Amino acid sequence: MEQLLPPTALLLLVSAGMQAEDLPKAVVLLDPPWDWVLQEDSVTLKCQGAQHPEDTSTQWSHNGNLIPSQASSYFIEKAKDKDSGEYRCQTNLSMQSDAVHLEVHTGWLLLQTPKRVFQPGEPLRLRCHSWKNKPVHKVTYLQDGRGKKYFHHNSELYIPKATYKDSGSYFCRGLIGNHNQSSESVNIIIEDMRELRQREPSFKHRKYHRVLALHPHTVASFSLNGWIQSNY
């Protein structure tokens, strides 16, 4: 979807000598912070972005279609399947945000987490959520099919500092009334910082790319014999 800046923002850009790409991106936040929810859950999407005092309107889109609301928060009272998809927002002094994906699920239990990829040492939080918040007892969190934590009364699984050993496929199960229910599985990844560092470009490569950016009329190519540069 093409991004159109409001007239107020265009005037401010012209007066400040700025380009549209110089504006910071807006950010969509979920409250509560779960991107997987059950049907009939309530969800609030909040847009964070710079605004002009005279124009505090916010532009929302869902799966590329504009949403009539111009408030800084978009409230979903009872989530339905049709509410699943990608949400973006934009204020008059920000670029359009990256997409936040919301998935509405059907079932008795759902394992929720603020995100699925963590850095070592970050806190890991998992929640065994029930449809319409029905009471759940004898809750077990399982990792790769093995019990990791048991609670007689439903509680969140909280790991203050995640390690590589906490990576895996998780689900929860428990009793709702007299019936044993289980959630879908969620893959949790604790990234290996050593692998990330190995994938980073070397200093020489980063420096070389910077030189190319400063000399747009120079074409550089690499061969086994070394660097070969030629002008257009």
C-alpha positions as CSV (number, residue, x, y, z in Angstrom):
1,M,0.0,0.0,0.0
2,E,1.4,3.4,-1.0
3,Q,2.2,5.7,1.9
4,L,0.7,9.2,1.8
5,L,1.8,11.8,4.3
6,P,-0.8,14.1,5.7
7,P,-0.7,17.8,4.4
8,T,0.6,19.0,7.8
9,A,3.5,16.6,7.6
10,L,4.3,17.7,4.0
11,L,4.4,21.4,5.0
12,L,6.7,20.6,8.0
13,L,9.0,18.6,5.8
14,V,9.3,21.4,3.2
15,S,9.9,24.0,5.9
16,A,12.6,21.9,7.6
17,G,14.2,20.8,4.4
18,M,13.7,17.1,5.3
19,Q,12.9,14.1,3.1
20,A,10.1,11.7,3.9
21,E,12.6,8.9,4.4
22,D,14.2,11.0,7.2
23,L,11.2,10.5,9.4
24,P,11.3,7.8,12.0
25,K,9.0,4.8,11.7
26,A,6.0,4.5,13.9
27,V,5.7,1.4,16.1
28,V,2.7,-0.7,16.8
29,L,2.5,-2.2,20.4
30,L,0.1,-4.9,21.5
31,D,-1.7,-4.6,24.9
32,P,-1.6,-7.2,26.4
33,P,1.6,-8.1,24.5
34,W,0.5,-11.4,22.9
35,D,0.3,-11.8,19.1
36,W,-1.6,-15.1,19.5
37,V,-5.0,-14.7,21.1
38,L,-8.2,-16.7,21.4
39,Q,-11.6,-15.9,20.0
40,E,-13.4,-13.3,22.1
41,D,-10.2,-12.0,23.7
42,S,-9.8,-8.2,23.9
43,V,-6.8,-6.6,22.3
44,T,-5.6,-3.0,22.1
45,L,-3.1,-1.9,19.4
46,K,-1.2,1.3,20.3
47,C,0.6,3.5,17.8
48,Q,3.7,5.2,18.9
49,G,5.0,8.0,16.6
50,A,5.8,11.7,16.5
51,Q,2.8,13.9,16.0
52,H,2.2,17.6,15.4
53,P,0.2,19.3,18.2
54,E,-2.4,20.5,15.7
55,D,-2.9,17.1,14.1
56,T,-2.9,14.1,16.3
57,S,-4.7,11.7,13.9
58,T,-3.3,8.2,13.3
59,Q,-3.7,6.2,10.1
60,W,-4.3,2.4,10.7
61,S,-4.4,-0.4,8.1
62,H,-5.3,-4.1,8.4
63,N,-4.0,-6.4,5.7
64,G,-3.4,-3.3,3.5
65,N,-6.9,-1.9,3.9
66,L,-7.4,1.4,5.7
67,I,-9.3,1.3,9.1
68,P,-11.7,4.2,9.7
69,S,-10.3,4.8,13.2
70,Q,-8.0,7.8,13.5
71,A,-7.3,7.4,17.2
72,S,-3.8,6.5,18.5
73,S,-5.2,3.2,19.9
74,Y,-7.3,0.6,18.0
75,F,-9.4,-1.6,20.3
76,I,-10.7,-5.0,19.4
77,E,-13.3,-5.9,21.9
78,K,-14.0,-9.5,21.0
79,A,-11.5,-10.9,18.6
80,K,-12.7,-13.0,15.6
81,D,-11.0,-14.9,12.8
82,K,-11.4,-11.9,10.5
83,D,-9.3,-9.8,12.9
84,S,-6.2,-12.0,12.1
85,G,-3.6,-10.4,9.9
86,E,-1.1,-7.6,9.6
87,Y,-1.6,-4.2,11.3
88,R,0.3,-1.1,10.5
89,C,0.0,2.5,11.7
90,Q,1.4,6.0,10.8
91,T,1.3,9.4,12.4
92,N,1.7,12.7,10.7
93,L,5.4,12.9,11.6
94,S,6.4,9.3,11.1
95,M,6.8,6.8,8.4
96,Q,4.5,3.8,8.3
97,S,5.3,1.2,10.9
98,D,6.5,-2.3,10.3
99,A,3.7,-4.9,10.3
100,V,2.6,-6.5,13.6
101,H,0.9,-9.9,13.0
102,L,-2.1,-10.9,15.1
103,E,-3.4,-14.4,15.0
104,V,-6.8,-15.3,16.4
105,H,-7.1,-19.0,17.4
106,T,-9.9,-21.3,18.3
107,G,-9.5,-23.7,21.2
108,W,-9.6,-24.1,25.0
109,L,-6.0,-23.4,25.7
110,L,-3.4,-21.2,24.0
111,L,0.3,-20.9,24.9
112,Q,1.2,-17.2,24.7
113,T,4.6,-15.4,24.7
114,P,5.6,-11.8,23.9
115,K,8.0,-13.1,21.2
116,R,9.5,-16.4,20.0
117,V,13.2,-15.5,19.4
118,F,15.3,-14.5,22.4
119,Q,18.9,-13.5,23.1
120,P,20.8,-15.5,25.8
121,G,20.2,-13.9,29.2
122,E,16.8,-12.4,28.3
123,P,13.8,-13.3,30.4
124,L,11.5,-15.9,28.9
125,R,7.8,-15.6,29.7
126,L,5.1,-18.2,28.8
127,R,1.4,-18.0,29.6
128,C,-1.1,-20.8,29.4
129,H,-4.2,-18.9,28.5
130,S,-7.8,-20.3,28.5
131,W,-10.8,-19.4,26.5
132,K,-12.8,-16.7,28.2
133,N,-10.3,-17.0,31.1
134,K,-11.9,-20.1,32.4
135,P,-10.2,-21.5,35.5
136,V,-7.4,-24.0,34.7
137,H,-5.9,-26.4,37.3
138,K,-3.0,-28.8,37.3
139,V,-1.1,-27.0,34.6
140,T,2.0,-28.5,33.0
141,Y,4.4,-26.7,30.7
142,L,6.2,-29.1,28.4
143,Q,9.4,-28.6,26.4
144,D,10.0,-31.0,23.5
145,G,7.4,-33.4,25.0
146,R,8.9,-33.4,28.4
147,G,7.4,-31.8,31.5
148,K,9.3,-28.6,32.4
149,K,7.2,-27.0,35.1
150,Y,4.0,-27.9,37.0
151,F,1.5,-25.6,38.7
152,H,-1.5,-26.8,40.8
153,H,-3.1,-23.4,39.9
154,N,-2.5,-21.8,36.6
155,S,0.6,-19.6,36.6
156,E,3.0,-18.2,34.0
157,L,6.3,-20.0,33.4
158,Y,9.0,-17.4,33.9
159,I,12.7,-18.0,33.3
160,P,14.7,-14.9,34.4
161,K,17.7,-15.6,32.1
162,A,17.1,-17.9,29.1
163,T,19.9,-20.2,27.9
164,Y,20.4,-22.3,24.8
165,K,18.9,-25.2,26.7
166,D,15.6,-23.4,26.9
167,S,15.1,-23.6,23.1
168,G,12.5,-26.0,21.9
169,S,8.9,-26.8,21.1
170,Y,6.6,-25.8,24.0
171,F,2.9,-26.4,24.8
172,C,0.8,-26.5,28.0
173,R,-1.9,-28.7,29.2
174,G,-4.3,-28.6,32.2
175,L,-7.7,-29.3,33.5
176,I,-10.7,-27.1,32.6
177,G,-13.5,-28.6,34.8
178,N,-13.0,-32.3,34.5
179,H,-11.5,-32.2,31.0
180,N,-7.8,-32.4,30.1
181,Q,-7.0,-29.7,27.5
182,S,-3.8,-29.0,25.6
183,S,-2.6,-26.0,23.6
184,E,-0.9,-25.8,20.2
185,S,2.9,-26.0,20.2
186,V,5.1,-22.9,20.0
187,N,8.7,-23.0,18.9
188,I,11.0,-20.9,21.1
189,I,14.5,-20.1,19.9
190,I,17.4,-18.8,22.0
191,E,19.9,-17.4,19.5
192,D,23.5,-18.5,19.6
193,M,25.5,-15.2,19.7
194,R,28.6,-17.0,18.4
195,E,26.7,-17.9,15.2
196,L,25.4,-14.3,14.8
197,R,28.9,-12.9,15.1
198,Q,30.1,-15.3,12.4
199,R,27.4,-14.1,10.1
200,E,28.3,-10.5,10.5
201,P,30.4,-8.9,7.6
202,S,34.0,-8.3,8.4
203,F,35.3,-4.8,9.0
204,K,36.9,-4.7,5.6
205,H,33.7,-5.5,3.9
206,R,31.8,-2.9,5.8
207,K,34.5,-0.3,5.0
208,Y,34.4,-1.2,1.4
209,H,30.7,-0.8,1.1
210,R,31.0,2.6,2.6
211,V,33.6,3.6,0.0
212,L,31.2,2.4,-2.7
213,A,28.5,4.6,-1.3
214,L,30.8,7.6,-1.5
215,H,31.9,6.9,-5.1
216,P,28.7,6.1,-7.1
217,H,30.5,6.4,-10.4
218,T,32.9,3.7,-9.6
219,V,32.2,0.0,-10.2
220,A,34.2,-2.5,-8.1
221,S,34.5,-6.2,-8.7
222,F,36.3,-8.9,-6.9
223,S,38.5,-11.6,-8.4
224,L,40.8,-14.1,-7.0
225,N,43.7,-11.9,-8.0
226,G,42.4,-9.0,-5.9
227,W,40.3,-5.9,-6.3
228,I,39.8,-4.6,-9.9
229,Q,38.2,-1.1,-10.3
230,S,37.1,0.5,-13.5
231,N,35.2,3.7,-14.4
232,Y,32.0,3.8,-16.3
